[in-house]
Amino acid sequence: MGLEGSRKEALVVVALCLVWYAVSSASNVVGKLVLTDFPYPMTVTMVQLLSIVVYSPPAFAMCGVRRETEFLRRYYWRVLVPLAFAKFLTTVCSQISIWKVPISYAHTVKATTPLWTAALARLLFGERQPRGVQAALVLIAAGVAVASATELHFDSLGLGAALAAAALLSLQHLYSKRVMRDTGAHHLRLLQALSRPALLLFLPAWACSDGAALRARGGAAPAEAALLAADGALAWLQAVAAFSVLSRVSPLAYAVASAAKRAAVVGASLLVLRNPAPPLNLAGMALAALGVLAYNRAKLHARARPALPV
């Protein structure tokens, strides 16, 4: 690729990142607005999963994304179904976290994703982290602790859900990377393949919880239904934008871009929703974000093989 081609590719990546940040910020803000007046996180999760299942096939076919990989039946049930279940749980926990606590705090807690990734990699695969990475992880934990101690709208369920979402997301990254490496599956098709069983696994739980409550309530109001539809479309676009960035850059560059995305989401939520945040709370958020960036930099210098996205 020549100099001109490299510049064009860099501009494409920058444009994709800007779209990713904008869509992700809008998705989180709309999701918070939905859950404020429509406190049914299971329904929001169902709409998001359904949107991926419905929108992906025609969009990917139109864009010429190669066909889905044919997985062996045993591999599908042993690997894909547990991954789909983890995806379902991650989405539910994410919705509960932004329902119970401000978006800014939820994303600060989710900045612990590198910490969970390191812990799970050590537990599952015996990977040891160098001192620079360990120091960055301590910085992240300290930032989240400070933000939690000074959070005006602290809620234990919201904190637990955000931590669970971060841990489950790390687990998905670890095993999704292995699936793509072992099978050669296209990342967008893997997203589509995981969303279908996740939706099927989720439907019975939704029917027994939100489904019964919504029938008694008489369903969603027109304004709520419109926000739900917008949230589902934005969630799908966010996933597509994220995978599009990942397909064009190294995993480490994606990790740095993801850290910047969380800062953009926090800033957008504070600006649009005007959630009060004391100085120490903001300092904790900044400390956690600094820890994520330090983690990514330490990974760059610690090993030659690519790092996992966070």
N, C-alpha and C positions, 0 to 999 in steps of 0.2 A: 504493500500500500504506500503510495507516494505521500509527499507532504500535504498536498491539497486534499487527498483522500483522508488522511489522518485528521486534518482540521474539520472536515465535514462530519467524520465519525464522532469527534469530540463534541461538535455542536449538537448532533443528534442525541448523544448521551446527556448533555446538559439539558436539552429540551425535555427529554424523557424524565429526568430527575425533577424538573420544575413541575411537570404534569403530575408525577407521582406525589410530590409534596402537597400540591394544591388539592388533588383528589383525596388524599389521605386526611388532610386537615378538614376538608368539607365532609367526608364520611364520618369522622369522629364528632364533629359539631352537630351534624344532622342526627346521628345516633343518639347523642345526649338529649337533643330536643325531643326526639321520639319517646325516649324512656322517661322523660320528665312528666309528660302527660299520659303516657301509655306504658305503665310499669310491667311489661311482659317481655323480659329479655329472651325467653325461649322462643317467642314468636319472631322477634327481631333476628335471632339466630337462624330460624327456619327460612325466613325470607332471604337472608344472605346466601345460605346454602342453595336454596332453590334458584336464586338468580344466577349463580355460577353454573348450575346444571342446565338451565334453560338458555342462557346467553352464549355459553362457550361453544357448543357444536357449530351453529351457523357462523359465528364470528371467526372461529379458527379455520373453518373450511373456506370462508371468503378470503382470509389472509394467506391461505396456502400452507398452513401448519401441517406438517406430516401426520399421517394417521397414527392412531393409538398403538402402542406396543401390545402384543398379545402375551399376556402373562400366563405362566403355567398355573393350573388350578391350585396346586398345593402352595405355590409361592404367593398367589393372590390371597388365600385365606390366612397364611402364616405371617405375611408381611403387610400387604395392602390394607386388609380389613383392620388390623390394629392401628395402622397409621391413620386410616379414615376415622376411627373412633377417637384418636388423639386430636385430630382436626376439629371434630365436633365439640369435644370438651374444651379445646382452646377458644373456639368461637363463643361458646356459652360463657366461659369465665371472663373473656374480654368484655362481653356485653354487661355482665353483672358488675364488673369493676367500674365501667363508665356510668352505670346507673347509680351506683352507691357513692362514688367519690368523684371529684372534679377530674376532667380529662387530663389536666396538667399533672395532677398527682398520680393518676393511673399510669400515664406514660413514663413518669419518673420511676415508678416501681418496676415497670416492664424493662427499664434499662438494666435490670439485673440479669437479663438474658445471657450475657457473656459468662456471668458467674455460674449460672445453672449449666451452661454448655461445658464449662471446664470441669465442674463437679461430675456431670453425667459421663463425660468422656473418660475421666479417671475411673469412675465406678464401673462402666460398661466395657471400656477398651484398654484400661490401664495407662492412659496417657498422662504424663506429668507436665506441669506447666513451669516455665522458667520464672526466675524471681521478678523480672519486669512485669510479666503478666499477672503474677500473684499480687504485686503492689497495686496494679490497676484495679484488680478485683476488690481489694480492700477499700480503695478510693470510691468505687461504685457503691459498695455496701454502706460506707460512711455517709455518702450523699443521700441515699435512700433513707437511712436512719434519721438524719437531720430533717429531711422533708417530712417524714412520718411524725416526728416528735412535735413539729410546728404546724402541721396541717390543721386548718380550722374546721374542716368537714371530715375529720378522721372517722372511718368506719371499719371495724374489724373484718366484716364480710367483704367489703370492697378491697381492703388490703390483701386478704387471703385469695380472692379471685384474681387480682392482678399478679400476685406471685405465682399462682397456679398456671395462669396463662403464659407467663414468662418461662416457667419450667417446661410446660408442654410444648411451647414453640421451639425450645432448644432441642427437645427430644425429636420433634419432627424434622428439624434441620439435620440432625445427626443421621437419622435413618432415611430421609428423603435423598440425601447425598449418596448414600449407599445404594438405594434403588436405582438412581440415575446412572451410577457408575456400573452396577452389575447388569442392568438390562438395556442401557442406552436409550431409555425413555425420554421423550421430549418433555421439558419442564412444564410447559403449558398443558400438554396432554396428561401429565401426571397430576396436575392440579385438578383437571376435569375428572380423571379416574378416581381420585380420592373423594371428590365432592359427592359423587353418586351414592356410594355406600354410606358416607357420613349422613346424608339426608335420610336414607332408608333406616339407618340405626336410630336416627333422631325422631322420626315421626311418631313412634309409640310413646316416647317420653313426652313429646309436645301434646299429643292427644289427651294424655292423662293429667297434664298440668294446665298449661295455658288454653288448650282446646276447650276443656270443660268450662273454664272461667270466662272465656270469650263468648261461648254459647249463652251463658247466663247473662253476660253483659250486653249481648246483642251485636257483637262484632265490633269492628273499629269504625270510628266516625270517618267521613270522607276526608277531612284534613289529615287525620292520623294515617289513613290508608295511603294517601299521597306521599306523606313523609316516609312511610315504610317502603314504598316502591322506590323512592329516591335513594333511601339508604341501601337497599339491595343492589341497585344499579351502581352506586358509588363504591360499594364493597367489592363488586366484581371488577370494576375498572381499576381499583387500587391494586388488586391481586395481579391483574394483567400488566399494569405499569411496573410493578415491582419485579415480576419475572422478566419483563422486557429489558429492564436495566441490568438484571443479573446475567442475562444472555449475552450482553455486549461488553461487560467489564469483568474483571477478576473478582472472586469472592471477597477479597480484602477491600477492594474499592467499593463493592456493594455494602460491606459492613460499615465503612465510613459514611457512605451516603445514607444508610439506614439510621445511623446515629444523628446525622444532620436532620433527617426527616422527623425524628422524635422531637427535636428542638423546634422545628417548624410547627408541629402539631400542638406542642405546649404553648408556643407564642400565639398561634391562631386562637386557641381556646381561651387564653387569658384576654385577648383583644375582643373577640366576638361575644363570649359568654360573660365576660367581666367578673370572673370568680375572684374574690379577695384572696390575696396571698401576701403574708407578712414577709419582711426582708429575709429572715432566717429560712423560711420555706423556699424562697427563690434561690437562696444560697445553696440549699441542699440539692435542688434541681440542677443548678449549674455544676455542683461538685460531681453529681452522678453522671452528667453529660461529659464532663472533663475526664472522668474515669473510663467511660466507654471509648473516647477518642485515644486515651493513653493505652487502653487494652489493644485496640486495633494497631497502634504504632508498635507496641511491644511484640505483637504477633508478627508484624512485618520483619522485624529484626531477629526474631527468635527462630524462625523456620523458613525453609524455602518452599514447602508445599503450601497450597492455598488454605486460608482460614475459612471457617464456616461463617455464613451471613448471620447477623444479629438483628 
